[in-house]
Amino acid sequence: MYGIVYGDFLAHLIVRLDGLLQSRPELYAAGVEVSDQKSAASRRAVVLTTSPGGGTGNTLRTSYVTVDVITDDQGTTADLIELVLALVTSRGSGGMVDGRPITYASINGGPNSDPAPDGFYKQTAQLEIEYRGRNL
């Protein structure tokens, strides 16, 4: 019997989303910081954090991810969260859901407006992500 190891899927998600956003032609997608926390210098950020819940079945694990989009313009915030959600749930070649390791992604809740620091606007959504483990 072989053990299954699950990599840091959040780091994978951050890197992949950053690459997908960088390749977009929309002006509001340019220069967006994608991380697990917003830096003080950033005026546009996508913050991904894991949420409680999920489980493991066979060689697949399910996790929940909170997506916070924070910008200094309300319209940009609304546009950017819709783009981020579309990119994260995109399937097939060049998409986020390609089986390496993400096999399924759906929007579990949101997007909703959330309180933000002065001078910023924030939208929040939750994703359900299923991803593969690897043999030990």
N, C-alpha and C positions, 0 to 999 in steps of 0.2 A: 504494500500500500504506500502511495506517495502522498506527501503533504502538499497543501496548496498555500501559496504565499500571495497576498494581495499587496500590490505596490501602492505608493502614495498617489491615489487617483486624483486628489485635489491638486497636487502639483502638476500632474499631467493635464488636468482640465485647465488650469491657469495658463500653462505654456501653449496649449492648443488654441484656446480662445484668444490669447494675445496674437498669435500668428494669423488667425482668421480675421480678427479686427484690423490688423495692419494691412491686410490685402484688400480691404474694402475701399471703394472710391468715395463713400460719403464723407463730407468734411467733418461731421460730428464724431466720426470714428477715428480720426487722426489724432495721434498722441494720447490716447486713452491709457491710463495706468490700469493694468489687470494684476491683481494681487489678492492676498488674504487679509490685507488691511490697507487703508487709505493713508498715503503720506500727507504731511502738512502742506507740501508744495503743490500737490495735484489739484487742478481745477476740474478734471474729469476722471472719474475712476469707476471701475467695476470691481467690486469686492466679493469674493467667493469664500464662504465658510461652510463647514459641515454642520448639520443639524442633528438632533437626536433622532433615533429610529433607524429602521432598516433591518437587514438580516442577511443570512447566508444560506444558499441552497445549492447543493451540488458544487459546481466550480464557479458559481456566480454570486456576487455580493450586491445587495441593494443599499444605497445610501441616499440621504437627502442633503441637498445643498441649498443654502440661502444665497440669493443673488441680490446684491445691493448696487444700484447705479446712482452715483452722486455726481452732480454737475452744478455749475453756477448759472444754468439757464433752464427754466421749466420745460420748454419745448424740446431742448436737447436731451433732457433726462428721459422724457417720454419716448422720443425716437430711439435713443440708445438702448433702453431696456428692451424694446420690441426687436431691435436688431440682434441683441445679445441672445434673447430667448430663441429667435429663429436660428441663429448659428449653432447654439448648443444642442438643439434638437434636430439639426440637419443630419441626413442619412446618406450613406453611400460614399463613393470615392470623393475625397476632398472635404467630406463632412465630419462632424464630430463623432457621430455614431457609425463606426466602421468596424467594430469588433476587435479593435486593437488599442486598448482593452475594453472600450465602452461599447456595450451591446444594445442599450436601450436608454433613452432619455425622454422625459415628458415633463410638462409644466404641471406641478402639483397644486399651485396656488399663486394668485397674483396675475399681473403686477398690480401693486397697490402703492399709493403715496404713503410716505412715512415721514416723521419729523426729521429734520436735518439741521446741522449747525447753521448759524446765521450766515446768510449770503449763499446758501446752497439749497438744492432741491434733491429729493431722494425718492426713488421707486424701488420696491422690494418684491421679489417673487421667490417661490420655492420650486426646486427641481427634484425629480426622482431619477436617480442614475443607477443603472445596473452595469456592472463591469466584471470582466474575467479575472480570475486568479491565474497563477502560473505554478507548474509543478516545482516542488522543492528540489 
